[in-house]
Amino acid sequence: MIHMTWRDRETVKKVKCVHTDAKKYLVNNALTVGNIYDVKNETEEFYYIIDNTEKIGGFYKEYFQDV
């Protein structure tokens, strides 16, 4: 149950949010364009970050660029 310890894990890298133009989901409540976020886990399609709600969220990589 790796998701139970993500907040305490070491940061993998940092990414910057470049847009919140989601086609299907509402992400502008959880992400802010221009903010830098700590990546706690990464898959082929998603970054798992601590978002604006102070919780871990999984977001498509298309919203970010590497810092």
CHARMM internal coordinates of N, CA and C (Angstrom, degrees):
IC EDIT
DIST 1 N 1 CA 1.4351
DIST 1 CA 1 C 1.5227
ANGL 1 N 1 CA 1 C 109.89
DIST 1 C 2 N 1.3174
ANGL 1 CA 1 C 2 N 114.46
DIHE 1 N 1 CA 1 C 2 N 67.76
DIST 2 N 2 CA 1.4593
ANGL 1 C 2 N 2 CA 121.74
DIHE 1 CA 1 C 2 N 2 CA -176.16
DIST 2 CA 2 C 1.5301
ANGL 2 N 2 CA 2 C 112.30
DIHE 1 C 2 N 2 CA 2 C -62.31
DIST 2 C 3 N 1.3164
ANGL 2 CA 2 C 3 N 117.81
DIHE 2 N 2 CA 2 C 3 N -29.80
DIST 3 N 3 CA 1.4623
ANGL 2 C 3 N 3 CA 120.97
DIHE 2 CA 2 C 3 N 3 CA -177.67
DIST 3 CA 3 C 1.5284
ANGL 3 N 3 CA 3 C 112.78
DIHE 2 C 3 N 3 CA 3 C -65.21
DIST 3 C 4 N 1.3212
ANGL 3 CA 3 C 4 N 118.22
DIHE 3 N 3 CA 3 C 4 N -18.23
DIST 4 N 4 CA 1.4641
ANGL 3 C 4 N 4 CA 121.85
DIHE 3 CA 3 C 4 N 4 CA -179.92
DIST 4 CA 4 C 1.5347
ANGL 4 N 4 CA 4 C 112.10
DIHE 3 C 4 N 4 CA 4 C -73.60
DIST 4 C 5 N 1.3256
ANGL 4 CA 4 C 5 N 117.80
DIHE 4 N 4 CA 4 C 5 N -21.48
DIST 5 N 5 CA 1.4653
ANGL 4 C 5 N 5 CA 120.97
DIHE 4 CA 4 C 5 N 5 CA -176.23
DIST 5 CA 5 C 1.5301
ANGL 5 N 5 CA 5 C 113.37
DIHE 4 C 5 N 5 CA 5 C -116.32
DIST 5 C 6 N 1.3140
ANGL 5 CA 5 C 6 N 119.06
DIHE 5 N 5 CA 5 C 6 N 12.56
DIST 6 N 6 CA 1.4767
ANGL 5 C 6 N 6 CA 120.94
DIHE 5 CA 5 C 6 N 6 CA -177.26
DIST 6 CA 6 C 1.5176
ANGL 6 N 6 CA 6 C 113.22
DIHE 5 C 6 N 6 CA 6 C -60.77
DIST 6 C 7 N 1.3187
ANGL 6 CA 6 C 7 N 118.57
DIHE 6 N 6 CA 6 C 7 N -38.93
DIST 7 N 7 CA 1.4666
ANGL 6 C 7 N 7 CA 120.87
DIHE 6 CA 6 C 7 N 7 CA -178.72
DIST 7 CA 7 C 1.5294
ANGL 7 N 7 CA 7 C 111.30
DIHE 6 C 7 N 7 CA 7 C -61.77
DIST 7 C 8 N 1.3094
ANGL 7 CA 7 C 8 N 117.35
DIHE 7 N 7 CA 7 C 8 N -31.68
DIST 8 N 8 CA 1.4635
ANGL 7 C 8 N 8 CA 122.02
DIHE 7 CA 7 C 8 N 8 CA -176.81
DIST 8 CA 8 C 1.5264
ANGL 8 N 8 CA 8 C 113.11
DIHE 7 C 8 N 8 CA 8 C -91.04
DIST 8 C 9 N 1.3062
ANGL 8 CA 8 C 9 N 117.43
DIHE 8 N 8 CA 8 C 9 N -8.01
DIST 9 N 9 CA 1.4655
ANGL 8 C 9 N 9 CA 120.81
DIHE 8 CA 8 C 9 N 9 CA -177.23
DIST 9 CA 9 C 1.5144
ANGL 9 N 9 CA 9 C 111.34
DIHE 8 C 9 N 9 CA 9 C -74.74
DIST 9 C 10 N 1.3057
ANGL 9 CA 9 C 10 N 115.07
DIHE 9 N 9 CA 9 C 10 N 159.95
DIST 10 N 10 CA 1.4553
ANGL 9 C 10 N 10 CA 121.93
DIHE 9 CA 9 C 10 N 10 CA 177.03
DIST 10 CA 10 C 1.5303
ANGL 10 N 10 CA 10 C 109.64
DIHE 9 C 10 N 10 CA 10 C -67.78
DIST 10 C 11 N 1.3165
ANGL 10 CA 10 C 11 N 116.08
DIHE 10 N 10 CA 10 C 11 N 144.95
DIST 11 N 11 CA 1.4602
ANGL 10 C 11 N 11 CA 121.20
DIHE 10 CA 10 C 11 N 11 CA 178.79
DIST 11 CA 11 C 1.5216
ANGL 11 N 11 CA 11 C 109.66
DIHE 10 C 11 N 11 CA 11 C -70.98
DIST 11 C 12 N 1.3389
ANGL 11 CA 11 C 12 N 116.94
DIHE 11 N 11 CA 11 C 12 N 129.27
DIST 12 N 12 CA 1.4592
ANGL 11 C 12 N 12 CA 122.25
DIHE 11 CA 11 C 12 N 12 CA -179.26
DIST 12 CA 12 C 1.5184
ANGL 12 N 12 CA 12 C 110.24
DIHE 11 C 12 N 12 CA 12 C -74.88
DIST 12 C 13 N 1.3356
ANGL 12 CA 12 C 13 N 116.62
DIHE 12 N 12 CA 12 C 13 N -46.50
DIST 13 N 13 CA 1.4588
ANGL 12 C 13 N 13 CA 122.92
DIHE 12 CA 12 C 13 N 13 CA 177.64
DIST 13 CA 13 C 1.5089
ANGL 13 N 13 CA 13 C 108.15
DIHE 12 C 13 N 13 CA 13 C -166.81
DIST 13 C 14 N 1.3247
ANGL 13 CA 13 C 14 N 115.91
DIHE 13 N 13 CA 13 C 14 N 178.05
DIST 14 N 14 CA 1.4599
ANGL 13 C 14 N 14 CA 121.32
DIHE 13 CA 13 C 14 N 14 CA 177.70
DIST 14 CA 14 C 1.5257
ANGL 14 N 14 CA 14 C 108.58
DIHE 13 C 14 N 14 CA 14 C -115.60
DIST 14 C 15 N 1.3355
ANGL 14 CA 14 C 15 N 115.07
DIHE 14 N 14 CA 14 C 15 N 142.26
DIST 15 N 15 CA 1.4594
ANGL 14 C 15 N 15 CA 121.12
DIHE 14 CA 14 C 15 N 15 CA 178.65
DIST 15 CA 15 C 1.5257
ANGL 15 N 15 CA 15 C 109.06
DIHE 14 C 15 N 15 CA 15 C -131.69
DIST 15 C 16 N 1.3297
ANGL 15 CA 15 C 16 N 115.31
DIHE 15 N 15 CA 15 C 16 N 154.01
DIST 16 N 16 CA 1.4596
ANGL 15 C 16 N 16 CA 121.88
DIHE 15 CA 15 C 16 N 16 CA 179.65
DIST 16 CA 16 C 1.5246
ANGL 16 N 16 CA 16 C 108.50
DIHE 15 C 16 N 16 CA 16 C -111.59
DIST 16 C 17 N 1.3154
ANGL 16 CA 16 C 17 N 116.46
DIHE 16 N 16 CA 16 C 17 N 133.52
DIST 17 N 17 CA 1.4627
ANGL 16 C 17 N 17 CA 121.65
DIHE 16 CA 16 C 17 N 17 CA 178.49
DIST 17 CA 17 C 1.5278
ANGL 17 N 17 CA 17 C 108.52
DIHE 16 C 17 N 17 CA 17 C -75.16
DIST 17 C 18 N 1.3273
ANGL 17 CA 17 C 18 N 117.55
DIHE 17 N 17 CA 17 C 18 N 125.70
DIST 18 N 18 CA 1.4633
ANGL 17 C 18 N 18 CA 121.61
DIHE 17 CA 17 C 18 N 18 CA -178.37
DIST 18 CA 18 C 1.5240
ANGL 18 N 18 CA 18 C 113.20
DIHE 17 C 18 N 18 CA 18 C -106.39
DIST 18 C 19 N 1.3300
ANGL 18 CA 18 C 19 N 117.90
DIHE 18 N 18 CA 18 C 19 N -20.59
DIST 19 N 19 CA 1.4663
ANGL 18 C 19 N 19 CA 120.72
DIHE 18 CA 18 C 19 N 19 CA 174.75
DIST 19 CA 19 C 1.5201
ANGL 19 N 19 CA 19 C 110.29
DIHE 18 C 19 N 19 CA 19 C -164.67
DIST 19 C 20 N 1.3195
ANGL 19 CA 19 C 20 N 115.58
DIHE 19 N 19 CA 19 C 20 N 161.00
DIST 20 N 20 CA 1.4654
ANGL 19 C 20 N 20 CA 121.82
DIHE 19 CA 19 C 20 N 20 CA 177.14
DIST 20 CA 20 C 1.5213
ANGL 20 N 20 CA 20 C 110.23
DIHE 19 C 20 N 20 CA 20 C -127.94
DIST 20 C 21 N 1.3259
ANGL 20 CA 20 C 21 N 116.51
DIHE 20 N 20 CA 20 C 21 N 29.85
DIST 21 N 21 CA 1.4592
ANGL 20 C 21 N 21 CA 122.10
DIHE 20 CA 20 C 21 N 21 CA -178.64
DIST 21 CA 21 C 1.5239
ANGL 21 N 21 CA 21 C 110.12
DIHE 20 C 21 N 21 CA 21 C -83.97
DIST 21 C 22 N 1.3106
ANGL 21 CA 21 C 22 N 116.37
DIHE 21 N 21 CA 21 C 22 N 78.13
DIST 22 N 22 CA 1.4598
ANGL 21 C 22 N 22 CA 121.50
DIHE 21 CA 21 C 22 N 22 CA -179.01
DIST 22 CA 22 C 1.5221
ANGL 22 N 22 CA 22 C 109.76
DIHE 21 C 22 N 22 CA 22 C -85.41
DIST 22 C 23 N 1.3167
ANGL 22 CA 22 C 23 N 116.20
DIHE 22 N 22 CA 22 C 23 N 140.12
DIST 23 N 23 CA 1.4596
ANGL 22 C 23 N 23 CA 121.60
DIHE 22 CA 22 C 23 N 23 CA 178.96
DIST 23 CA 23 C 1.5181
ANGL 23 N 23 CA 23 C 111.35
DIHE 22 C 23 N 23 CA 23 C -80.86
DIST 23 C 24 N 1.3252
ANGL 23 CA 23 C 24 N 116.38
DIHE 23 N 23 CA 23 C 24 N -33.28
DIST 24 N 24 CA 1.4494
ANGL 23 C 24 N 24 CA 119.97
DIHE 23 CA 23 C 24 N 24 CA -170.10
DIST 24 CA 24 C 1.5311
ANGL 24 N 24 CA 24 C 113.83
DIHE 23 C 24 N 24 CA 24 C -119.54
DIST 24 C 25 N 1.3237
ANGL 24 CA 24 C 25 N 117.31
DIHE 24 N 24 CA 24 C 25 N -30.54
DIST 25 N 25 CA 1.4567
ANGL 24 C 25 N 25 CA 120.99
DIHE 24 CA 24 C 25 N 25 CA -172.63
DIST 25 CA 25 C 1.5193
ANGL 25 N 25 CA 25 C 110.92
DIHE 24 C 25 N 25 CA 25 C -117.00
DIST 25 C 26 N 1.3203
ANGL 25 CA 25 C 26 N 117.18
DIHE 25 N 25 CA 25 C 26 N 159.22
DIST 26 N 26 CA 1.4511
ANGL 25 C 26 N 26 CA 123.35
DIHE 25 CA 25 C 26 N 26 CA 176.71
DIST 26 CA 26 C 1.5271
ANGL 26 N 26 CA 26 C 108.50
DIHE 25 C 26 N 26 CA 26 C -93.58
DIST 26 C 27 N 1.3228
ANGL 26 CA 26 C 27 N 117.35
DIHE 26 N 26 CA 26 C 27 N 104.71
DIST 27 N 27 CA 1.4649
ANGL 26 C 27 N 27 CA 120.47
DIHE 26 CA 26 C 27 N 27 CA -177.44
DIST 27 CA 27 C 1.5164
ANGL 27 N 27 CA 27 C 113.08
DIHE 26 C 27 N 27 CA 27 C -112.55
DIST 27 C 28 N 1.3239
ANGL 27 CA 27 C 28 N 118.42
DIHE 27 N 27 CA 27 C 28 N -11.85
DIST 28 N 28 CA 1.4658
ANGL 27 C 28 N 28 CA 119.14
DIHE 27 CA 27 C 28 N 28 CA -176.99
DIST 28 CA 28 C 1.5225
ANGL 28 N 28 CA 28 C 112.48
DIHE 27 C 28 N 28 CA 28 C -71.10
DIST 28 C 29 N 1.3327
ANGL 28 CA 28 C 29 N 119.22
DIHE 28 N 28 CA 28 C 29 N -12.07
DIST 29 N 29 CA 1.4630
ANGL 28 C 29 N 29 CA 121.63
DIHE 28 CA 28 C 29 N 29 CA 172.97
DIST 29 CA 29 C 1.5212
ANGL 29 N 29 CA 29 C 111.51
DIHE 28 C 29 N 29 CA 29 C -79.18
DIST 29 C 30 N 1.3170
ANGL 29 CA 29 C 30 N 117.51
DIHE 29 N 29 CA 29 C 30 N -24.50
DIST 30 N 30 CA 1.4589
ANGL 29 C 30 N 30 CA 121.50
DIHE 29 CA 29 C 30 N 30 CA -175.64
DIST 30 CA 30 C 1.5245
ANGL 30 N 30 CA 30 C 113.14
DIHE 29 C 30 N 30 CA 30 C -106.01
DIST 30 C 31 N 1.3296
ANGL 30 CA 30 C 31 N 118.12
DIHE 30 N 30 CA 30 C 31 N -19.34
DIST 31 N 31 CA 1.4606
ANGL 30 C 31 N 31 CA 122.29
DIHE 30 CA 30 C 31 N 31 CA -179.01
DIST 31 CA 31 C 1.5205
ANGL 31 N 31 CA 31 C 110.22
DIHE 30 C 31 N 31 CA 31 C -125.02
DIST 31 C 32 N 1.3215
ANGL 31 CA 31 C 32 N 116.54
DIHE 31 N 31 CA 31 C 32 N 150.26
DIST 32 N 32 CA 1.4560
ANGL 31 C 32 N 32 CA 122.55
DIHE 31 CA 31 C 32 N 32 CA 175.54
DIST 32 CA 32 C 1.5220
ANGL 32 N 32 CA 32 C 108.03
DIHE 31 C 32 N 32 CA 32 C -124.86
DIST 32 C 33 N 1.3204
ANGL 32 CA 32 C 33 N 116.15
DIHE 32 N 32 CA 32 C 33 N 128.26
DIST 33 N 33 CA 1.4638
ANGL 32 C 33 N 33 CA 120.88
DIHE 32 CA 32 C 33 N 33 CA 178.97
DIST 33 CA 33 C 1.5274
ANGL 33 N 33 CA 33 C 108.98
DIHE 32 C 33 N 33 CA 33 C -61.15
DIST 33 C 34 N 1.3266
ANGL 33 CA 33 C 34 N 116.00
DIHE 33 N 33 CA 33 C 34 N 131.58
DIST 34 N 34 CA 1.4556
ANGL 33 C 34 N 34 CA 122.05
DIHE 33 CA 33 C 34 N 34 CA 179.30
DIST 34 CA 34 C 1.5251
ANGL 34 N 34 CA 34 C 113.96
DIHE 33 C 34 N 34 CA 34 C 96.54
DIST 34 C 35 N 1.3189
ANGL 34 CA 34 C 35 N 118.01
DIHE 34 N 34 CA 34 C 35 N -17.91
DIST 35 N 35 CA 1.4675
ANGL 34 C 35 N 35 CA 120.76
DIHE 34 CA 34 C 35 N 35 CA 178.51
DIST 35 CA 35 C 1.5185
ANGL 35 N 35 CA 35 C 110.66
DIHE 34 C 35 N 35 CA 35 C -75.36
DIST 35 C 36 N 1.3257
ANGL 35 CA 35 C 36 N 115.07
DIHE 35 N 35 CA 35 C 36 N 150.48
DIST 36 N 36 CA 1.4567
ANGL 35 C 36 N 36 CA 122.06
DIHE 35 CA 35 C 36 N 36 CA 176.50
DIST 36 CA 36 C 1.5276
ANGL 36 N 36 CA 36 C 107.84
DIHE 35 C 36 N 36 CA 36 C -105.07
DIST 36 C 37 N 1.3343
ANGL 36 CA 36 C 37 N 115.47
DIHE 36 N 36 CA 36 C 37 N 132.60
DIST 37 N 37 CA 1.4506
ANGL 36 C 37 N 37 CA 121.85
DIHE 36 CA 36 C 37 N 37 CA -175.82
DIST 37 CA 37 C 1.5228
ANGL 37 N 37 CA 37 C 110.24
DIHE 36 C 37 N 37 CA 37 C -122.13
DIST 37 C 38 N 1.3360
ANGL 37 CA 37 C 38 N 116.09
DIHE 37 N 37 CA 37 C 38 N 148.63
DIST 38 N 38 CA 1.4622
ANGL 37 C 38 N 38 CA 123.04
DIHE 37 CA 37 C 38 N 38 CA 176.58
DIST 38 CA 38 C 1.5180
ANGL 38 N 38 CA 38 C 109.33
DIHE 37 C 38 N 38 CA 38 C -86.42
DIST 38 C 39 N 1.3267
ANGL 38 CA 38 C 39 N 116.44
DIHE 38 N 38 CA 38 C 39 N 126.33
DIST 39 N 39 CA 1.4619
ANGL 38 C 39 N 39 CA 121.82
DIHE 38 CA 38 C 39 N 39 CA 177.61
DIST 39 CA 39 C 1.5227
ANGL 39 N 39 CA 39 C 108.14
DIHE 38 C 39 N 39 CA 39 C -87.57
DIST 39 C 40 N 1.3247
ANGL 39 CA 39 C 40 N 116.20
DIHE 39 N 39 CA 39 C 40 N 122.36
DIST 40 N 40 CA 1.4619
ANGL 39 C 40 N 40 CA 121.63
DIHE 39 CA 39 C 40 N 40 CA -179.60
DIST 40 CA 40 C 1.5175
ANGL 40 N 40 CA 40 C 111.91
DIHE 39 C 40 N 40 CA 40 C -97.11
DIST 40 C 41 N 1.3348
ANGL 40 CA 40 C 41 N 117.33
DIHE 40 N 40 CA 40 C 41 N -26.09
DIST 41 N 41 CA 1.4561
ANGL 40 C 41 N 41 CA 122.01
DIHE 40 CA 40 C 41 N 41 CA 177.18
DIST 41 CA 41 C 1.5253
ANGL 41 N 41 CA 41 C 107.42
DIHE 40 C 41 N 41 CA 41 C -156.12
DIST 41 C 42 N 1.3212
ANGL 41 CA 41 C 42 N 116.35
DIHE 41 N 41 CA 41 C 42 N 155.71
DIST 42 N 42 CA 1.4582
ANGL 41 C 42 N 42 CA 121.33
DIHE 41 CA 41 C 42 N 42 CA -176.29
DIST 42 CA 42 C 1.5187
ANGL 42 N 42 CA 42 C 109.36
DIHE 41 C 42 N 42 CA 42 C -142.88
DIST 42 C 43 N 1.3345
ANGL 42 CA 42 C 43 N 115.64
DIHE 42 N 42 CA 42 C 43 N 138.39
DIST 43 N 43 CA 1.4552
ANGL 42 C 43 N 43 CA 121.53
DIHE 42 CA 42 C 43 N 43 CA 171.55
DIST 43 CA 43 C 1.5218
ANGL 43 N 43 CA 43 C 107.19
DIHE 42 C 43 N 43 CA 43 C -121.93
DIST 43 C 44 N 1.3118
ANGL 43 CA 43 C 44 N 117.41
DIHE 43 N 43 CA 43 C 44 N -175.11
DIST 44 N 44 CA 1.4617
ANGL 43 C 44 N 44 CA 119.97
DIHE 43 CA 43 C 44 N 44 CA 179.87
DIST 44 CA 44 C 1.5158
ANGL 44 N 44 CA 44 C 112.14
DIHE 43 C 44 N 44 CA 44 C -62.38
DIST 44 C 45 N 1.3192
ANGL 44 CA 44 C 45 N 117.08
DIHE 44 N 44 CA 44 C 45 N -32.23
DIST 45 N 45 CA 1.4604
ANGL 44 C 45 N 45 CA 121.47
DIHE 44 CA 44 C 45 N 45 CA -172.27
DIST 45 CA 45 C 1.5287
ANGL 45 N 45 CA 45 C 114.25
DIHE 44 C 45 N 45 CA 45 C -110.71
DIST 45 C 46 N 1.3310
ANGL 45 CA 45 C 46 N 117.69
DIHE 45 N 45 CA 45 C 46 N -23.14
DIST 46 N 46 CA 1.4599
ANGL 45 C 46 N 46 CA 121.49
DIHE 45 CA 45 C 46 N 46 CA -171.46
DIST 46 CA 46 C 1.5186
ANGL 46 N 46 CA 46 C 113.23
DIHE 45 C 46 N 46 CA 46 C -127.70
DIST 46 C 47 N 1.3569
ANGL 46 CA 46 C 47 N 114.62
DIHE 46 N 46 CA 46 C 47 N 152.24
DIST 47 N 47 CA 1.4548
ANGL 46 C 47 N 47 CA 123.00
DIHE 46 CA 46 C 47 N 47 CA 163.43
DIST 47 CA 47 C 1.5190
ANGL 47 N 47 CA 47 C 106.38
DIHE 46 C 47 N 47 CA 47 C -107.63
DIST 47 C 48 N 1.3201
ANGL 47 CA 47 C 48 N 116.60
DIHE 47 N 47 CA 47 C 48 N 138.52
DIST 48 N 48 CA 1.4600
ANGL 47 C 48 N 48 CA 122.16
DIHE 47 CA 47 C 48 N 48 CA 174.33
DIST 48 CA 48 C 1.5186
ANGL 48 N 48 CA 48 C 106.87
DIHE 47 C 48 N 48 CA 48 C -107.66
DIST 48 C 49 N 1.3335
ANGL 48 CA 48 C 49 N 115.86
DIHE 48 N 48 CA 48 C 49 N 112.37
DIST 49 N 49 CA 1.4559
ANGL 48 C 49 N 49 CA 122.17
DIHE 48 CA 48 C 49 N 49 CA -172.59
DIST 49 CA 49 C 1.5231
ANGL 49 N 49 CA 49 C 110.30
DIHE 48 C 49 N 49 CA 49 C -127.30
DIST 49 C 50 N 1.3334
ANGL 49 CA 49 C 50 N 115.04
DIHE 49 N 49 CA 49 C 50 N 165.43
DIST 50 N 50 CA 1.4652
ANGL 49 C 50 N 50 CA 120.53
DIHE 49 CA 49 C 50 N 50 CA 168.84
DIST 50 CA 50 C 1.5256
ANGL 50 N 50 CA 50 C 105.43
DIHE 49 C 50 N 50 CA 50 C -88.27
DIST 50 C 51 N 1.3361
ANGL 50 CA 50 C 51 N 116.20
DIHE 50 N 50 CA 50 C 51 N 110.77
DIST 51 N 51 CA 1.4652
ANGL 50 C 51 N 51 CA 120.95
DIHE 50 CA 50 C 51 N 51 CA -173.94
DIST 51 CA 51 C 1.5331
ANGL 51 N 51 CA 51 C 111.53
DIHE 50 C 51 N 51 CA 51 C -89.95
DIST 51 C 52 N 1.3258
ANGL 51 CA 51 C 52 N 117.15
DIHE 51 N 51 CA 51 C 52 N -168.52
DIST 52 N 52 CA 1.4645
ANGL 51 C 52 N 52 CA 122.56
DIHE 51 CA 51 C 52 N 52 CA -177.40
DIST 52 CA 52 C 1.5274
ANGL 52 N 52 CA 52 C 113.38
DIHE 51 C 52 N 52 CA 52 C -64.52
DIST 52 C 53 N 1.3123
ANGL 52 CA 52 C 53 N 118.13
DIHE 52 N 52 CA 52 C 53 N -18.31
DIST 53 N 53 CA 1.4638
ANGL 52 C 53 N 53 CA 121.22
DIHE 52 CA 52 C 53 N 53 CA 178.60
DIST 53 CA 53 C 1.5247
ANGL 53 N 53 CA 53 C 111.58
DIHE 52 C 53 N 53 CA 53 C -86.83
DIST 53 C 54 N 1.3515
ANGL 53 CA 53 C 54 N 116.37
DIHE 53 N 53 CA 53 C 54 N 2.19
DIST 54 N 54 CA 1.4709
ANGL 53 C 54 N 54 CA 123.25
DIHE 53 CA 53 C 54 N 54 CA -178.47
DIST 54 CA 54 C 1.5210
ANGL 54 N 54 CA 54 C 112.80
DIHE 53 C 54 N 54 CA 54 C 66.21
DIST 54 C 55 N 1.3236
ANGL 54 CA 54 C 55 N 117.11
DIHE 54 N 54 CA 54 C 55 N 22.16
DIST 55 N 55 CA 1.4592
ANGL 54 C 55 N 55 CA 122.54
DIHE 54 CA 54 C 55 N 55 CA 175.88
DIST 55 CA 55 C 1.5176
ANGL 55 N 55 CA 55 C 108.66
DIHE 54 C 55 N 55 CA 55 C -119.97
DIST 55 C 56 N 1.3223
ANGL 55 CA 55 C 56 N 116.60
DIHE 55 N 55 CA 55 C 56 N 161.32
DIST 56 N 56 CA 1.4583
ANGL 55 C 56 N 56 CA 120.86
DIHE 55 CA 55 C 56 N 56 CA 176.56
DIST 56 CA 56 C 1.5250
ANGL 56 N 56 CA 56 C 108.37
DIHE 55 C 56 N 56 CA 56 C -75.70
DIST 56 C 57 N 1.3217
ANGL 56 CA 56 C 57 N 115.53
DIHE 56 N 56 CA 56 C 57 N 130.92
DIST 57 N 57 CA 1.4533
ANGL 56 C 57 N 57 CA 121.15
DIHE 56 CA 56 C 57 N 57 CA 176.64
DIST 57 CA 57 C 1.5110
ANGL 57 N 57 CA 57 C 110.35
DIHE 56 C 57 N 57 CA 57 C -134.04
DIST 57 C 58 N 1.3147
ANGL 57 CA 57 C 58 N 116.56
DIHE 57 N 57 CA 57 C 58 N 148.41
DIST 58 N 58 CA 1.4602
ANGL 57 C 58 N 58 CA 121.89
DIHE 57 CA 57 C 58 N 58 CA 177.30
DIST 58 CA 58 C 1.5163
ANGL 58 N 58 CA 58 C 109.18
DIHE 57 C 58 N 58 CA 58 C -102.37
DIST 58 C 59 N 1.3294
ANGL 58 CA 58 C 59 N 116.58
DIHE 58 N 58 CA 58 C 59 N 126.31
DIST 59 N 59 CA 1.4591
ANGL 58 C 59 N 59 CA 121.92
DIHE 58 CA 58 C 59 N 59 CA -177.03
DIST 59 CA 59 C 1.5270
ANGL 59 N 59 CA 59 C 109.80
DIHE 58 C 59 N 59 CA 59 C -132.02
DIST 59 C 60 N 1.3348
ANGL 59 CA 59 C 60 N 115.89
DIHE 59 N 59 CA 59 C 60 N 146.34
DIST 60 N 60 CA 1.4553
ANGL 59 C 60 N 60 CA 120.55
DIHE 59 CA 59 C 60 N 60 CA 176.30
DIST 60 CA 60 C 1.5301
ANGL 60 N 60 CA 60 C 109.92
DIHE 59 C 60 N 60 CA 60 C -57.93
DIST 60 C 61 N 1.3123
ANGL 60 CA 60 C 61 N 116.06
DIHE 60 N 60 CA 60 C 61 N 145.38
DIST 61 N 61 CA 1.4587
ANGL 60 C 61 N 61 CA 121.46
DIHE 60 CA 60 C 61 N 61 CA -179.20
DIST 61 CA 61 C 1.5195
ANGL 61 N 61 CA 61 C 112.66
DIHE 60 C 61 N 61 CA 61 C -66.68
DIST 61 C 62 N 1.3288
ANGL 61 CA 61 C 62 N 117.52
DIHE 61 N 61 CA 61 C 62 N -18.92
DIST 62 N 62 CA 1.4645
ANGL 61 C 62 N 62 CA 120.56
DIHE 61 CA 61 C 62 N 62 CA -177.68
DIST 62 CA 62 C 1.5299
ANGL 62 N 62 CA 62 C 113.37
DIHE 61 C 62 N 62 CA 62 C -64.76
DIST 62 C 63 N 1.3213
ANGL 62 CA 62 C 63 N 118.24
DIHE 62 N 62 CA 62 C 63 N -16.71
DIST 63 N 63 CA 1.4620
ANGL 62 C 63 N 63 CA 121.50
DIHE 62 CA 62 C 63 N 63 CA 179.69
DIST 63 CA 63 C 1.5171
ANGL 63 N 63 CA 63 C 112.89
DIHE 62 C 63 N 63 CA 63 C -82.63
DIST 63 C 64 N 1.3216
ANGL 63 CA 63 C 64 N 118.24
DIHE 63 N 63 CA 63 C 64 N -6.35
DIST 64 N 64 CA 1.4663
ANGL 63 C 64 N 64 CA 121.54
DIHE 63 CA 63 C 64 N 64 CA -170.15
DIST 64 CA 64 C 1.5173
ANGL 64 N 64 CA 64 C 112.89
DIHE 63 C 64 N 64 CA 64 C -129.87
DIST 64 C 65 N 1.3329
ANGL 64 CA 64 C 65 N 114.61
DIHE 64 N 64 CA 64 C 65 N 162.03
DIST 65 N 65 CA 1.4574
ANGL 64 C 65 N 65 CA 122.01
DIHE 64 CA 64 C 65 N 65 CA 167.12
DIST 65 CA 65 C 1.5225
ANGL 65 N 65 CA 65 C 107.08
DIHE 64 C 65 N 65 CA 65 C -134.65
DIST 65 C 66 N 1.3270
ANGL 65 CA 65 C 66 N 116.24
DIHE 65 N 65 CA 65 C 66 N 152.30
DIST 66 N 66 CA 1.4547
ANGL 65 C 66 N 66 CA 121.31
DIHE 65 CA 65 C 66 N 66 CA -179.06
DIST 66 CA 66 C 1.5254
ANGL 66 N 66 CA 66 C 110.48
DIHE 65 C 66 N 66 CA 66 C -67.86
DIST 66 C 67 N 1.3199
ANGL 66 CA 66 C 67 N 115.35
DIHE 66 N 66 CA 66 C 67 N 146.76
DIST 67 N 67 CA 1.4696
ANGL 66 C 67 N 67 CA 121.01
DIHE 66 CA 66 C 67 N 67 CA 177.74
DIST 67 CA 67 C 1.5066
ANGL 67 N 67 CA 67 C 108.44
DIHE 66 C 67 N 67 CA 67 C -101.64
END
COOR INIT
IC SEED 1 N 1 CA 1 C
IC BUILD
